[in-house]
Amino acid sequence: MAKPAANPIPEGLHSLTPLLVCKGAAEAIQFYEKAFGAVEISRLPGPGGMLLHARVRIGNSMLDLTDEVPQMGALSPKTLGTPSPVTIHLSVADAAAAVDRAVAAGATVKMPVTDMFWGALYGMLEDPFGHAWSVGTQLRDLSPQEIQAAMQAQFDGQMGSGA
């Protein structure tokens, strides 16, 4: 009997699933559980006690993690000595409460939760592993034209003519 074909996008995943390289991926899982209510789905230990791959669910999305593997170029922001150039966005029902929870777990606020021109409460964090997060709660549904007008009003005179 032939084995059924694999689902090209495994059950529970979306088309994109971020993979974070962490210096201390097992500790990162504990942080994400406390900070964002993550639920550990799987863990694959590797040689020498490293965490080769893990998956957690935060809300309705998956996040993959691995320890650093320098020989494969997998280095964390902490080892690179630079903030992550990528921001992971987390949509939640209460951005202020989510940021407070993350800070209590060890995150650092990079931008306080603010009412933004696109109709959301939005704040930015850095986790203890050097990864950047934004947290937002959509308050108002705005058209692209309304967002453009609100952005222009907010930044008028601050950003120059752009010519």
N, C-alpha and C positions, 0 to 999 in steps of 0.2 A: 504494500500500500504506500502511495506517494505521500510524503510529508507536505502538509499545506504550506503555501507560500507565506513568508513573513509579511506582516504589515509594514509597509515602507516607513511609516511614521508610527513608532511604538505607542501603544495604548497609554494615555495620560500625558503625552507630549504634544507640543505645538510645533510649528515649523522651525522655530528658533528656540534653543535652550542654551542660556549662558553657561559657560564652564569657567569657574574661578580658580586660579592657581593661588594657593594660600601657603604661607609659612606657618604650618600648624593647622591643617584642614580639619582634624578631629575637633580642635578647639573652636574653629570657625563654625562647625555644625552646632556646637553648644551655644555659641553666641547667637546664631541665626534663630535657634529655637527660642531663646530668651527675648531677643530683640524684635523678631518678626513673626513669631509663632510657627516657625518652620517645623515640619514633621519629617523625620528621616525615613526615606523609602528604601534605600539600599546602601551597602558599604562593601567595597572590595579592597581588603588589605593587600598590600604589595610586599615585596622583599624588604627585610630589615625594619619592619614595623611602620613603613610608610603607608599612607592612605592613597592607593592608586586611583580610586574613583569612588565617589559617593554621590547620592542624589537625595535632595530634600524637596518637599513641596511647600511653597509659600502661597497661600491663597489657592488659586486655581492653576498655578504655574510651577514648573520644575526648575530647579537650579542644580547644576552639577558642580562638584568640587574635586580638587586633587591637591596633594602635597606637591611641592616643588620637585621637578625632575630636571636638574641643571643640564645633564647630558643630552636632554631632548629640547633644551631651550625654554622649558617651562619654569619661569621665575615669577615670583610674586612682586607686587609693588614695593613691599618692604625690602626685599633683597635688591631690587632695582634702585631703591632710594628715591623714587619719584611717585607722586600721586598717580593713581590710575587715570588714563586718558578716556576711559569708558565709564559712563554712569548707568547704573541699573535703576530703572524707575519702578516704584512700587505704588500701585493704586490701592487706596484704602478708604474706608468709610469715614475715618477721623484722622486726618494728617497730624494734627497737633498731638493727639494721644499716641499715635504710632511713633512719632519722633521722640516724645518723652520716654516711651518704653525702650526705644533703641539707645537713647542716652543713658538710661539707668543700667542697661546691659553693657555699656562701654563704648558706644559710638560718640563721635565728636560732631557737633553742629557746625556746618560750613556756611549755611544760610538758614536763618530762622524761618519758620513757617509764616508765609506772607500771602495775602490775597493778591493773585496775579492777574495780569491783563487778559489772559485767555480763559478766565472764569474759574480758576482753581485755587484752593489753598495749597501751597507748595513750599517744601523745604528741602535742604540738602544736608547730607551726612557723610562722614567717612567712618567706615567700620575699623575695628582694631587691626585688621589685616591689610589696610591700605586701599580698600575698594570703595569707590564713590557710589552713593545711593541718592536718589531723589524720592521724595514721598509726596503724594498728592491726593487731594480729594476734589473732584469736579463739583463745583457749586452751581454753575450756570452753563447751559448749552448756548454757545455763541456761534454765529456764522463766521466763515473766514473773513468777511468784510468787517464784521464787528470786532473781531480780534485785531485785524490790521489797524482799524481806527483807534482802538484802545491802546495798542502798542505805540502808535504814532503820538498819541496824547501823552503817554507816560514818558516817552523818550525825546519828545520834541525839544530841540535845543541841546540835548545831552550828547547826541551821537553825531552831530554835524549833518551836512547836507547829503553825504553819501555819493556825491558826484564824482 
